[in-house]
Amino acid sequence: HQETANTLIRFDKLNEIFSSGAATLIREIYSNLHGDYNKIPHYWLQMAKCELMAGKSGDELDHGIHCCRKIRIDDHDKKTNTYYSATLILGQLLCKKYERTQDSELFPDMLSLFIESFENYLNNKSHLDKIRRHYKSNKHSIRMALDALFRHSNQFTLLNKDAIKTLEQHLH
């Protein structure tokens, strides 16, 4: 049982079958694996990916956000590849949450997460390239959320105009 579960978690097998629309089943499997694997950061990363790929409700997105934040807290000193993956997934989850809520209070976290991800480009090169493609698409939550950040005008954006400009440059 443990060897099979480890294979599922390590090699993204569960998330690979999302195209079949099995989000509910995948969440249930992850929930059942929780007891054996909740101490493994990669387990939390896979849970967050699950919510990124299939999360629709606020609760599902919040669960994915929680999973990413847990990894970032637990691995903050080590800054493993899992940490950097969680950083990028968290940014994407916040974009999806912004799409649902239009809450500009998400902007500071979105900005810092994407800047940190691009500053560590080699840790997530293929995923960051995908982020660029999503940004260039007019139909993606990343485009919508980051464009709102770029257009927003308040004290936060004025104080962070250099970082915002840097992020814009990374995306083009």
N, C-alpha and C positions, 0 to 999 in steps of 0.2 A: 504494500500500500504506500509506504513512505517513498520508495524508489520511484514508483509511478507518479506520485504527486510531485516529487521533485522534478521529474522530467517535464511535466506539464508547466510548472512554474518557470523553470530555467529556460526553456526553449520556446516560450510564448505560444505553445500549442493551443491553449484555450482562446487566446485573443486572435489567433489566425483563422478561427472558424466563424468569426463574427459575420462574415459575408452571408452566412446562411441565416442570419437573423436570430441567433441563439443567445441574445444578451441575458435574458432571464435565467436560462440554464447556466450560463457561465458565472453569473453572480452567485447562484446557488452553490455551484461547485467551489468557488472561492470561499464562500461562507463556511462550507463544510471542511475546507482545508485549514481554516483559521487556527484551530487549536494546535495543530502540528507545526504550522509555518509562520505564525505571527511574530516570531523573533527574527525572521529573515527579511532584510530590507527589500529584496527582490519580490517577495510576496506582496508587500505594500505597493511597490511600483506597478505590478501587474493589476492589482485592484484599481489603482488610479487610471491605468490605461483602459481598463474595462469601462470606467465611468466616462473617460474622455471619448471613447469610441461610441458608446451607446447611451450615455446619460442624457436624459431629457428633462427630468424634473429637477427642481431646486435641491431636493434632498440628495439625489444621485450625484449631482455636481458637487455639492458640499461634502459628500462622502469622499469623492475623488480628491478634492482639495485637502481634506483632512489627512488622507493617506500620503499625499506628497509632502505636506508640512511635517508629518511624523518622520519621514525619511530625512528631510532637510535638518531637522533637529537632531535626530539620532546620529547622522553621518556628518554633521557640520565640521567637526574637527578633522575628519579623514578626507572629506571631499572626494569620495569614490565616484566611479562612473555612474553608479546608481543615484548618487546625490545629484549629479548634473542632469541625468535623465529626468529625475523628479522635478528639478528646477524648470526644465523646459515644458514638461507635462503640466505643471502647475500654472505656468503662464498661459498655456492653451485652455486649460479649464477656466481660468479667470476670464478669458475672452468669451468663452461660451456662456459663462455666468453674466457677463456684461450684456451680451446679446439678449438675454432673457430679462435682465433687470434695469438696464441703462443706468447703473449705479456708478457714477464717476469716482466714488471712493475706492474703486478697484484699480484706478489708474496708477497710483504709486507702486503697488505690488507688481502690476503688469510690467511697468517700465523697468523696475529693478531686476525682475526675473529674466526678461528678454535681454537686457544688457548683460547680465551675468552669463547667460547662455552664449551669446555671441562673443563675449570676451574669452570664453573657453570653447571656441568653435570646434577644435579637434575632438573634443569629447562627444559631440553629437552632430558631426558634419552632415551626414545624410538627412538627419531629422531637421536640422536648421535649413538645409537646402529645400526641404519639403515645406517648411514654414514660409520661406520666400515665395514658393509657388502658390501656396494658399493665399498669401498676402496679395499677390498679383491677380488672383481671382476675385472678381467683384461679388461672388456669391458665398464667401466664407466668413465665419464668425471672427477669424483673426483679422481679416481686412476691415470688417465693420468696427470692431472694438479698437483697433490701433488707429484707424482713421479718426475715430471720435477722440482718442487721446491727442492726436496730432492737431486737431482743430479746436480742442477745448482751450478756453482762456480763463485762467484763474491764478491765484497765487502759486499753487503747486507748479503749474506749467511754466510760469514766469521764472520761478526759482530753479527749474530743471530744464530750461530750454536747450542747454548744450547736450544733455543726455538724450532728450527727445530727438534732437537733430541727429545725434549719433545712431540712434535706433533706426530712424528713417533711412539713413545712409546704408546701414546693414541690410535693410530690406530691399534695396534697389540694386 
